[in-house]
Amino acid sequence: PIVLIDRHLGGLAIDTVEPDNVGGAYAAVRHLIELGHRRIAFISTNNLRTTSVAERLQGYEEALLSAQITVDPDLVFTQLAVARRWPIEAAASRTREVTAVARFLERRQPTAAFTLHDYLAADVIEAAKSLGLRIPDELALASFDDDPAAATLPVPLTAVAQPREQIGRTAARLVVDRVEGKRTDVARIVLPTRLVIRRSSGARIGAATAAS
């Protein structure tokens, strides 16, 4: 028996347990919009065929459209490499990515950014620093995942928190139930997320709201 977490594979009958990628991204971008931002960037890796990536982009776009903001392709940056490790190391590959993000920020000049995950948010913080941009005063920032290190970044990160323990328990239950013959149907379970607000978005520190 196989269970996928974080994403699903279209056309394959495999159990999946996922966070609400669309709803979580929507909540984070909506938060930035409510703070007055209109030029909001989406910064991502280049694996757009991965469902979790595509769904977070979808949530970003839906939040903009719901606020009657046109989705600007020039503010969607999806050219970064996929493989990363935490804690973040000062590797040559990361230096290249920080430089690429800095060039994008300098060229497109968004006032806020939503990143696919916390690793990329750390790159944005470094890129902004290299440009002399202050977060959140000159660039507000929000992300997805809420990795335990998110609160310890140079600027504590506003992030969509995944229900990590619930995802793990649910996935384990699906496997056990299938092994024990308790079910034969294919399950796709989408669990709610919540938005944890910290200093990087420029909002009131310490707030937490339901994301989906």
TITOR-342865 format. One record per residue: x, y, z of N, C-alpha, C, O in turn; residue number from 1; residue in one letter. Coordinates in steps of 0.02 Angstrom, whole numbers, padded with zeros to 5 digits. Layout:
% residues N
[r [X Y Z] [X Y Z] [X Y Z] [X Y Z] NUM 'A'];
...
% end
This chain:
% residues 212
[r [00041 -00060 00000] [00000 00000 00000] [00043 00063 00000] [00095 00066 00033] 1 'P'];
[r [00020 00112 -00038] [00057 00175 -00045] [00012 00233 -00025] [-00047 00235 -00044] 2 'I'];
[r [00039 00280 00012] [00005 00342 00027] [00051 00399 00009] [00109 00400 00031] 3 'V'];
[r [00027 00448 -00029] [00066 00508 -00044] [00045 00563 00004] [-00013 00570 00021] 4 'L'];
[r [00094 00603 00026] [00079 00661 00065] [00102 00723 00027] [00150 00720 -00012] 5 'I'];
[r [00068 00779 00038] [00084 00844 00009] [00058 00853 -00061] [00044 00910 -00082] 6 'D'];
[r [00050 00800 -00100] [00031 00806 -00170] [-00005 00743 -00193] [-00006 00693 -00157] 7 'R'];
[r [-00035 00746 -00252] [-00065 00687 -00281] [-00041 00680 -00353] [-00013 00727 -00382] 8 'H'];
[r [-00051 00621 -00381] [-00031 00607 -00450] [-00093 00594 -00491] [-00129 00545 -00479] 9 'L'];
[r [-00107 00638 -00538] [-00167 00632 -00578] [-00169 00566 -00616] [-00119 00545 -00646] 10 'G'];
[r [-00227 00534 -00616] [-00237 00473 -00654] [-00216 00410 -00619] [-00228 00356 -00645] 11 'G'];
[r [-00186 00415 -00559] [-00165 00356 -00523] [-00208 00347 -00460] [-00221 00395 -00424] 12 'L'];
[r [-00230 00286 -00449] [-00274 00271 -00392] [-00231 00258 -00330] [-00222 00201 -00309] 13 'A'];
[r [-00206 00313 -00301] [-00163 00308 -00242] [-00191 00354 -00187] [-00211 00411 -00201] 14 'I'];
[r [-00193 00328 -00126] [-00216 00369 -00070] [-00171 00429 -00061] [-00110 00423 -00068] 15 'D'];
[r [-00200 00487 -00043] [-00160 00547 -00031] [-00187 00585 00029] [-00246 00584 00044] 16 'T'];
[r [-00141 00617 00063] [-00158 00662 00118] [-00120 00727 00105] [-00059 00727 00100] 17 'V'];
[r [-00157 00782 00100] [-00127 00846 00080] [-00152 00902 00124] [-00207 00899 00150] 18 'E'];
[r [-00111 00954 00132] [-00137 01016 00160] [-00179 01051 00107] [-00173 01036 00048] 19 'P'];
[r [-00219 01097 00127] [-00259 01136 00079] [-00213 01188 00047] [-00208 01245 00070] 20 'D'];
[r [-00179 01167 -00006] [-00131 01211 -00039] [-00164 01272 -00069] [-00137 01328 -00064] 21 'N'];
[r [-00221 01262 -00101] [-00256 01319 -00132] [-00279 01368 -00078] [-00266 01428 -00082] 22 'V'];
[r [-00314 01342 -00028] [-00341 01385 00024] [-00288 01420 00066] [-00296 01478 00085] 23 'G'];
[r [-00234 01385 00080] [-00180 01415 00118] [-00147 01472 00080] [-00135 01525 00109] 24 'G'];
[r [-00131 01460 00016] [-00101 01513 -00025] [-00148 01572 -00032] [-00127 01630 -00028] 25 'A'];
[r [-00211 01557 -00042] [-00262 01610 -00047] [-00261 01654 00016] [-00262 01715 00011] 26 'Y'];
[r [-00260 01623 00074] [-00262 01660 00137] [-00200 01705 00145] [-00205 01762 00168] 27 'A'];
[r [-00141 01678 00127] [-00080 01717 00134] [-00080 01778 00088] [-00062 01833 00108] 28 'A'];
[r [-00101 01768 00025] [-00101 01823 -00022] [-00156 01873 -00004] [-00147 01933 -00010] 29 'V'];
[r [-00213 01847 00018] [-00267 01892 00040] [-00244 01935 00098] [-00262 01994 00102] 30 'R'];
[r [-00205 01907 00142] [-00176 01944 00198] [-00134 02002 00173] [-00138 02057 00199] 31 'H'];
[r [-00092 01988 00123] [-00050 02041 00095] [-00092 02095 00061] [-00077 02154 00065] 32 'L'];
[r [-00145 02073 00027] [-00190 02121 -00005] [-00223 02166 00047] [-00229 02227 00037] 33 'I'];
[r [-00245 02136 00101] [-00279 02175 00154] [-00232 02225 00187] [-00255 02273 00218] 34 'E'];
[r [-00167 02213 00181] [-00118 02261 00207] [-00104 02317 00157] [-00064 02362 00170] 35 'L'];
[r [-00138 02315 00100] [-00133 02369 00051] [-00091 02355 -00010] [-00082 02399 -00051] 36 'G'];
[r [-00066 02294 -00016] [-00021 02279 -00073] [-00060 02260 -00135] [-00112 02227 -00131] 37 'H'];
[r [-00035 02281 -00192] [-00064 02264 -00257] [-00013 02231 -00303] [-00031 02189 -00344] 38 'R'];
[r [00050 02248 -00295] [00103 02216 -00335] [00134 02160 -00292] [00185 02169 -00259] 39 'R'];
[r [00102 02102 -00295] [00122 02045 -00254] [00152 01992 -00299] [00120 01969 -00346] 40 'I'];
[r [00213 01973 -00285] [00248 01923 -00325] [00234 01853 -00299] [00222 01843 -00239] 41 'A'];
[r [00237 01805 -00345] [00237 01734 -00327] [00305 01706 -00345] [00325 01709 -00404] 42 'F'];
[r [00342 01680 -00296] [00410 01656 -00307] [00412 01581 -00292] [00394 01559 -00238] 43 'I'];
[r [00434 01542 -00342] [00425 01470 -00338] [00483 01433 -00372] [00523 01463 -00408] 44 'S'];
[r [00486 01368 -00359] [00529 01324 -00397] [00498 01312 -00465] [00442 01334 -00479] 45 'T'];
[r [00534 01277 -00508] [00512 01270 -00577] [00473 01206 -00591] [00460 01190 -00649] 46 'N'];
[r [00453 01170 -00539] [00417 01107 -00549] [00341 01118 -00546] [00307 01093 -00502] 47 'N'];
[r [00316 01156 -00594] [00246 01176 -00593] [00198 01118 -00607] [00138 01126 -00598] 48 'L'];
[r [00223 01062 -00629] [00179 01004 -00639] [00166 00967 -00574] [00120 00926 -00571] 49 'R'];
[r [00204 00981 -00522] [00189 00953 -00456] [00126 00985 -00430] [00120 01046 -00429] 50 'T'];
[r [00078 00944 -00408] [00012 00971 -00392] [00014 01022 -00335] [-00023 01070 -00337] 51 'T'];
[r [00056 01011 -00285] [00059 01059 -00230] [00084 01127 -00253] [00061 01179 -00229] 52 'S'];
[r [00130 01128 -00301] [00156 01191 -00329] [00101 01225 -00370] [00088 01284 -00361] 53 'V'];
[r [00070 01186 -00414] [00017 01214 -00456] [-00041 01241 -00414] [-00070 01293 -00431] 54 'A'];
[r [-00058 01206 -00360] [-00114 01228 -00318] [-00098 01291 -00279] [-00142 01333 -00268] 55 'E'];
[r [-00036 01299 -00258] [-00018 01361 -00223] [-00017 01420 -00271] [-00037 01475 -00252] 56 'R'];
[r [00004 01408 -00332] [-00002 01461 -00383] [-00075 01477 -00396] [-00093 01535 -00404] 57 'L'];
[r [-00117 01426 -00398] [-00189 01437 -00407] [-00218 01480 -00351] [-00257 01526 -00364] 58 'Q'];
[r [-00199 01465 -00289] [-00224 01504 -00233] [-00201 01577 -00236] [-00239 01622 -00220] 59 'G'];
[r [-00139 01587 -00257] [-00113 01655 -00267] [-00155 01692 -00319] [-00176 01749 -00307] 60 'Y'];
[r [-00168 01660 -00375] [-00206 01693 -00428] [-00278 01706 -00406] [-00305 01760 -00421] 61 'E'];
[r [-00309 01659 -00372] [-00378 01668 -00350] [-00385 01725 -00301] [-00434 01762 -00302] 62 'E'];
[r [-00335 01732 -00257] [-00338 01787 -00209] [-00334 01855 -00244] [-00371 01901 -00227] 63 'A'];
[r [-00290 01860 -00293] [-00285 01922 -00331] [-00350 01937 -00368] [-00376 01993 -00365] 64 'L'];
[r [-00376 01887 -00402] [-00437 01898 -00442] [-00496 01916 -00398] [-00539 01956 -00417] 65 'L'];
[r [-00500 01885 -00338] [-00556 01900 -00293] [-00554 01972 -00269] [-00605 02001 -00250] 66 'S'];
[r [-00494 02002 -00270] [-00486 02072 -00251] [-00485 02118 -00312] [-00469 02177 -00307] 67 'A'];
[r [-00503 02090 -00370] [-00505 02127 -00433] [-00436 02156 -00451] [-00431 02211 -00477] 68 'Q'];
[r [-00385 02116 -00438] [-00317 02133 -00457] [-00297 02087 -00515] [-00302 02026 -00509] 69 'I'];
[r [-00275 02116 -00569] [-00255 02076 -00627] [-00192 02035 -00611] [-00144 02061 -00582] 70 'T'];
[r [-00193 01972 -00630] [-00133 01930 -00621] [-00081 01951 -00673] [-00092 01945 -00733] 71 'V'];
[r [-00025 01977 -00649] [00028 02001 -00692] [00081 01947 -00701] [00116 01931 -00653] 72 'D'];
[r [00088 01918 -00761] [00138 01865 -00771] [00209 01887 -00754] [00250 01845 -00736] 73 'P'];
[r [00222 01951 -00758] [00289 01976 -00742] [00305 01971 -00668] [00363 01975 -00648] 74 'D'];
[r [00254 01962 -00626] [00264 01955 -00554] [00265 01882 -00532] [00270 01868 -00472] 75 'L'];
[r [00261 01836 -00579] [00264 01764 -00564] [00333 01738 -00584] [00349 01735 -00644] 76 'V'];
[r [00373 01720 -00534] [00442 01700 -00545] [00449 01626 -00526] [00448 01610 -00466] 77 'F'];
[r [00456 01583 -00575] [00457 01510 -00563] [00518 01479 -00596] [00510 01432 -00636] 78 'T'];
[r [00576 01503 -00581] [00637 01480 -00615] [00689 01452 -00567] [00748 01445 -00586] 79 'Q'];
[r [00670 01437 -00506] [00719 01415 -00457] [00723 01339 -00453] [00675 01304 -00469] 80 'L'];
[r [00781 01314 -00433] [00792 01242 -00429] [00749 01212 -00374] [00728 01246 -00327] 81 'A'];
[r [00737 01146 -00380] [00693 01112 -00334] [00728 01089 -00271] [00704 01101 -00216] 82 'V'];
[r [00785 01055 -00278] [00817 01023 -00221] [00845 01074 -00171] [00884 01118 -00190] 83 'A'];
[r [00825 01067 -00108] [00849 01111 -00054] [00855 01070 00010] [00827 01016 00016] 84 'R'];
[r [00893 01098 00058] [00899 01066 00123] [00890 01118 00178] [00905 01177 00168] 85 'R'];
[r [00867 01096 00234] [00860 01139 00294] [00900 01106 00349] [00892 01046 00359] 86 'W'];
[r [00942 01141 00387] [00951 01214 00384] [00986 01236 00320] [01024 01198 00289] 87 'P'];
[r [00972 01297 00302] [00998 01323 00239] [01074 01334 00244] [01098 01364 00292] 88 'I'];
[r [01110 01309 00195] [01183 01316 00195] [01204 01368 00144] [01169 01381 00095] 89 'E'];
[r [01262 01398 00155] [01288 01449 00110] [01324 01415 00052] [01384 01425 00042] 90 'A'];
[r [01287 01376 00013] [01315 01339 -00043] [01314 01382 -00106] [01278 01432 -00110] 91 'A'];
[r [01355 01362 -00155] [01358 01400 -00217] [01290 01401 -00252] [01271 01452 -00281] 92 'A'];
[r [01253 01345 -00248] [01188 01343 -00281] [01140 01392 -00249] [01100 01424 -00284] 93 'S'];
[r [01144 01400 -00184] [01100 01448 -00151] [01120 01519 -00170] [01076 01561 -00180] 94 'R'];
[r [01184 01532 -00176] [01206 01599 -00196] [01178 01617 -00264] [01157 01674 -00275] 95 'T'];
[r [01177 01569 -00310] [01148 01581 -00377] [01074 01597 -00372] [01050 01642 -00407] 96 'R'];
[r [01039 01561 -00328] [00967 01572 -00323] [00952 01640 -00290] [00906 01675 -00311] 97 'E'];
[r [00990 01658 -00240] [00980 01723 -00208] [00993 01779 -00258] [00956 01828 -00261] 98 'V'];
[r [01045 01770 -00299] [01059 01820 -00351] [01002 01824 -00401] [00983 01879 -00422] 99 'T'];
[r [00974 01767 -00421] [00918 01767 -00468] [00857 01802 -00439] [00823 01840 -00473] 100 'A'];
[r [00844 01789 -00375] [00787 01822 -00342] [00799 01897 -00337] [00753 01937 -00349] 101 'V'];
[r [00860 01917 -00321] [00876 01988 -00316] [00865 02023 -00383] [00838 02078 -00385] 102 'A'];
[r [00886 01991 -00437] [00876 02020 -00504] [00802 02028 -00519] [00780 02078 -00547] 103 'R'];
[r [00763 01977 -00501] [00691 01980 -00512] [00660 02037 -00472] [00621 02076 -00499] 104 'F'];
[r [00677 02043 -00408] [00649 02096 -00365] [00668 02165 -00392] [00627 02210 -00393] 105 'L'];
[r [00731 02172 -00413] [00754 02236 -00438] [00719 02255 -00503] [00705 02313 -00515] 106 'E'];
[r [00706 02205 -00545] [00677 02217 -00610] [00601 02230 -00605] [00575 02275 -00638] 107 'R'];
[r [00566 02192 -00564] [00493 02195 -00561] [00466 02239 -00505] [00410 02264 -00508] 108 'R'];
[r [00506 02249 -00453] [00489 02293 -00397] [00420 02280 -00367] [00378 02325 -00363] 109 'Q'];
[r [00407 02218 -00345] [00346 02206 -00307] [00350 02239 -00239] [00405 02251 -00213] 110 'P'];
[r [00293 02252 -00208] [00293 02278 -00139] [00283 02222 -00089] [00292 02232 -00029] 111 'T'];
[r [00265 02162 -00114] [00255 02104 -00070] [00269 02042 -00111] [00268 02043 -00172] 112 'A'];
[r [00283 01987 -00075] [00296 01923 -00109] [00268 01866 -00068] [00270 01866 -00007] 113 'A'];
[r [00242 01816 -00104] [00221 01753 -00074] [00264 01699 -00104] [00268 01692 -00165] 114 'F'];
[r [00298 01660 -00062] [00343 01608 -00086] [00313 01538 -00077] [00273 01526 -00032] 115 'T'];
[r [00333 01494 -00122] [00308 01426 -00122] [00319 01391 -00055] [00276 01355 -00031] 116 'L'];
[r [00378 01403 -00025] [00392 01374 00041] [00444 01416 00077] [00471 01465 00050] 117 'H'];
[r [00459 01396 00138] [00501 01437 00182] [00573 01442 00158] [00606 01493 00170] 118 'D'];
[r [00598 01390 00125] [00667 01393 00098] [00674 01453 00052] [00723 01491 00055] 119 'Y'];
[r [00625 01461 00008] [00628 01516 -00039] [00618 01583 -00005] [00646 01633 -00026] 120 'L'];
[r [00579 01584 00048] [00571 01646 00086] [00638 01669 00115] [00653 01728 00117] 121 'A'];
[r [00678 01621 00137] [00745 01638 00162] [00787 01668 00107] [00826 01714 00119] 122 'A'];
[r [00781 01642 00046] [00816 01671 -00011] [00794 01743 -00024] [00834 01786 -00039] 123 'D'];
[r [00728 01754 -00019] [00701 01821 -00030] [00729 01869 00022] [00746 01926 00006] 124 'V'];
[r [00733 01847 00084] [00760 01890 00137] [00832 01909 00121] [00852 01967 00128] 125 'I'];
[r [00872 01860 00099] [00942 01874 00081] [00946 01919 00019] [00988 01965 00016] 126 'E'];
[r [00903 01907 -00030] [00903 01947 -00091] [00884 02019 -00075] [00915 02066 -00100] 127 'A'];
[r [00834 02028 -00033] [00812 02095 -00014] [00868 02132 00022] [00880 02191 00011] 128 'A'];
[r [00903 02096 00066] [00959 02126 00102] [01013 02150 00054] [01041 02203 00064] 129 'K'];
[r [01027 02110 00002] [01079 02129 -00046] [01060 02191 -00086] [01103 02227 -00111] 130 'S'];
[r [00994 02204 -00091] [00969 02263 -00127] [00957 02322 -00081] [00939 02376 -00104] 131 'L'];
[r [00966 02312 -00017] [00953 02366 00031] [00879 02375 00045] [00858 02428 00069] 132 'G'];
[r [00838 02324 00030] [00767 02328 00043] [00752 02303 00114] [00777 02250 00134] 133 'L'];
[r [00712 02340 00150] [00694 02321 00218] [00630 02280 00218] [00580 02300 00188] 134 'R'];
[r [00632 02223 00252] [00572 02182 00261] [00546 02193 00332] [00584 02186 00379] 135 'I'];
[r [00483 02212 00340] [00430 02216 00290] [00417 02286 00262] [00371 02296 00223] 136 'P'];
[r [00457 02335 00282] [00442 02405 00265] [00440 02417 00189] [00396 02453 00165] 137 'D'];
[r [00487 02387 00153] [00490 02398 00081] [00472 02335 00041] [00461 02339 -00019] 138 'E'];
[r [00468 02278 00074] [00447 02216 00042] [00416 02171 00095] [00451 02143 00137] 139 'L'];
[r [00350 02165 00092] [00315 02119 00138] [00323 02048 00112] [00330 02037 00051] 140 'A'];
[r [00322 01999 00158] [00338 01931 00138] [00294 01881 00176] [00285 01887 00237] 141 'L'];
[r [00268 01832 00139] [00232 01777 00169] [00251 01713 00132] [00273 01716 00075] 142 'A'];
[r [00241 01656 00165] [00263 01593 00136] [00215 01537 00154] [00164 01548 00187] 143 'S'];
[r [00233 01477 00131] [00194 01416 00145] [00239 01366 00180] [00298 01360 00162] 144 'F'];
[r [00214 01331 00228] [00244 01275 00265] [00247 01288 00340] [00226 01246 00380] 145 'D'];
[r [00273 01347 00360] [00287 01361 00431] [00332 01308 00461] [00316 01277 00512] 146 'D'];
[r [00389 01298 00428] [00441 01255 00457] [00460 01282 00525] [00457 01342 00536] 147 'D'];
[r [00481 01238 00572] [00501 01263 00639] [00552 01318 00637] [00556 01359 00684] 148 'P'];
[r [00593 01321 00584] [00643 01374 00580] [00615 01440 00555] [00651 01491 00556] 149 'A'];
[r [00553 01441 00534] [00524 01502 00505] [00525 01560 00555] [00535 01618 00536] 150 'A'];
[r [00514 01544 00618] [00511 01596 00669] [00580 01621 00688] [00586 01671 00723] 151 'A'];
[r [00633 01586 00666] [00701 01604 00686] [00741 01637 00630] [00800 01652 00638] 152 'T'];
[r [00709 01647 00572] [00743 01682 00517] [00760 01754 00537] [00731 01779 00586] 153 'L'];
[r [00805 01787 00501] [00822 01856 00520] [00762 01901 00527] [00761 01946 00569] 154 'P'];
[r [00711 01890 00486] [00646 01922 00496] [00595 01865 00505] [00582 01829 00457] 155 'V'];
[r [00566 01857 00565] [00519 01802 00577] [00464 01802 00525] [00436 01854 00507] 156 'P'];
[r [00448 01742 00500] [00411 01735 00438] [00336 01723 00449] [00317 01677 00485] 157 'L'];
[r [00296 01764 00418] [00224 01750 00412] [00216 01691 00365] [00241 01693 00309] 158 'T'];
[r [00182 01639 00388] [00180 01577 00348] [00115 01539 00358] [00083 01543 00411] 159 'A'];
[r [00097 01502 00307] [00040 01456 00310] [00065 01391 00343] [00109 01358 00317] 160 'V'];
[r [00036 01375 00400] [00057 01316 00438] [00019 01254 00415] [-00042 01254 00413] 161 'A'];
[r [00057 01202 00399] [00027 01138 00383] [00014 01099 00448] [00052 01106 00495] 162 'Q'];
[r [-00039 01059 00450] [-00052 01017 00509] [-00009 00954 00506] [-00034 00900 00492] 163 'P'];
[r [00055 00962 00520] [00104 00908 00508] [00086 00843 00544] [00085 00790 00513] 164 'R'];
[r [00072 00847 00608] [00058 00786 00645] [-00006 00753 00619] [-00009 00692 00613] 165 'E'];
[r [-00057 00793 00604] [-00119 00765 00579] [-00109 00732 00511] [-00139 00680 00497] 166 'Q'];
[r [-00067 00763 00469] [-00052 00732 00404] [-00020 00663 00414] [-00040 00615 00382] 167 'I'];
[r [00029 00660 00459] [00063 00596 00471] [00017 00543 00500] [00018 00486 00478] 168 'G'];
[r [-00023 00562 00549] [-00069 00514 00580] [-00121 00489 00529] [-00137 00430 00527] 169 'R'];
[r [-00147 00536 00490] [-00197 00517 00440] [-00168 00470 00388] [-00200 00421 00369] 170 'T'];
[r [-00108 00485 00364] [-00075 00442 00315] [-00063 00372 00343] [-00074 00322 00309] 171 'A'];
[r [-00040 00369 00405] [-00028 00304 00436] [-00093 00264 00443] [-00094 00204 00432] 172 'A'];
[r [-00147 00299 00462] [-00211 00264 00469] [-00235 00236 00402] [-00262 00181 00399] 173 'R'];
[r [-00225 00274 00348] [-00245 00250 00282] [-00207 00187 00263] [-00237 00140 00236] 174 'L'];
[r [-00143 00185 00278] [-00103 00125 00262] [-00127 00065 00303] [-00137 00011 00276] 175 'V'];
[r [-00136 00075 00368] [-00156 00020 00411] [-00225 -00006 00391] [-00236 -00067 00388] 176 'V'];
[r [-00271 00040 00377] [-00338 00018 00357] [-00337 -00023 00293] [-00374 -00072 00286] 177 'D'];
[r [-00294 -00005 00246] [-00290 -00042 00184] [-00256 -00110 00196] [-00278 -00160 00167] 178 'R'];
[r [-00204 -00112 00237] [-00171 -00175 00253] [-00219 -00224 00287] [-00219 -00283 00273] 179 'V'];
[r [-00261 -00197 00331] [-00308 -00239 00368] [-00372 -00253 00330] [-00417 -00286 00356] 180 'E'];
[r [-00377 -00228 00268] [-00435 -00242 00227] [-00498 -00206 00247] [-00553 -00228 00231] 181 'G'];
[r [-00491 -00150 00282] [-00550 -00114 00305] [-00581 -00070 00251] [-00637 -00046 00259] 182 'K'];
[r [-00544 -00059 00197] [-00572 -00018 00143] [-00535 -00034 00078] [-00478 -00056 00079] 183 'R'];
[r [-00570 -00021 00023] [-00540 -00031 -00043] [-00544 00033 -00085] [-00512 00037 -00137] 184 'T'];
[r [-00584 00081 -00062] [-00590 00144 -00100] [-00526 00185 -00094] [-00487 00176 -00048] 185 'D'];
[r [-00516 00229 -00143] [-00458 00273 -00143] [-00477 00338 -00109] [-00528 00369 -00125] 186 'V'];
[r [-00435 00360 -00062] [-00450 00420 -00024] [-00403 00477 -00044] [-00343 00467 -00053] 187 'A'];
[r [-00432 00536 -00051] [-00393 00597 -00057] [-00417 00644 -00002] [-00472 00671 -00006] 188 'R'];
[r [-00376 00652 00049] [-00395 00691 00107] [-00357 00757 00107] [-00296 00758 00104] 189 'I'];
[r [-00394 00812 00109] [-00365 00880 00110] [-00379 00910 00178] [-00436 00919 00198] 190 'V'];
[r [-00325 00927 00214] [-00331 00952 00282] [-00323 01028 00285] [-00284 01056 00246] 191 'L'];
[r [-00359 01061 00329] [-00356 01134 00333] [-00288 01158 00359] [-00253 01123 00395] 192 'P'];
[r [-00271 01219 00339] [-00210 01252 00361] [-00229 01314 00401] [-00288 01330 00408] 193 'T'];
[r [-00178 01348 00428] [-00191 01412 00462] [-00133 01460 00447] [-00076 01439 00437] 194 'R'];
[r [-00149 01523 00447] [-00099 01574 00433] [-00072 01601 00498] [-00109 01627 00540] 195 'L'];
[r [-00007 01594 00507] [00028 01620 00567] [00062 01685 00548] [00106 01687 00506] 196 'V'];
[r [00041 01738 00580] [00065 01805 00562] [00124 01825 00606] [00118 01827 00668] 197 'I'];
[r [00180 01841 00573] [00239 01865 00608] [00262 01930 00575] [00224 01960 00536] 198 'R'];
[r [00322 01951 00589] [00344 02018 00571] [00354 02028 00496] [00348 02084 00472] 199 'R'];
[r [00367 01974 00458] [00387 01983 00388] [00333 02014 00344] [00348 02043 00291] 200 'S'];
[r [00270 02007 00364] [00216 02035 00322] [00198 02106 00341] [00161 02140 00305] 201 'S'];
[r [00224 02130 00398] [00210 02198 00420] [00144 02207 00456] [00122 02263 00466] 202 'G'];
[r [00114 02152 00476] [00050 02155 00513] [00063 02148 00588] [00120 02147 00610] 203 'A'];
[r [00009 02145 00625] [00015 02138 00698] [00050 02073 00714] [00030 02020 00690] 204 'R'];
[r [00101 02076 00755] [00142 02018 00770] [00105 01971 00817] [00071 01992 00864] 205 'I'];
[r [00111 01906 00802] [00084 01855 00847] [00013 01833 00832] [-00014 01790 00867] 206 'G'];
[r [-00018 01862 00782] [-00086 01842 00765] [-00086 01776 00728] [-00037 01758 00695] 207 'A'];
[r [-00141 01740 00732] [-00148 01677 00695] [-00220 01671 00673] [-00265 01680 00714] 208 'A'];
[r [-00232 01657 00610] [-00299 01651 00585] [-00307 01588 00544] [-00259 01560 00518] 209 'T'];
[r [-00369 01566 00538] [-00383 01507 00497] [-00368 01524 00424] [-00389 01576 00399] 210 'A'];
[r [-00333 01480 00391] [-00316 01491 00321] [-00364 01456 00275] [-00372 01478 00218] 211 'A'];
[r [-00394 01404 00296] [-00441 01368 00254] [-00484 01323 00296] [-00528 01288 00270] 212 'S'];
% end
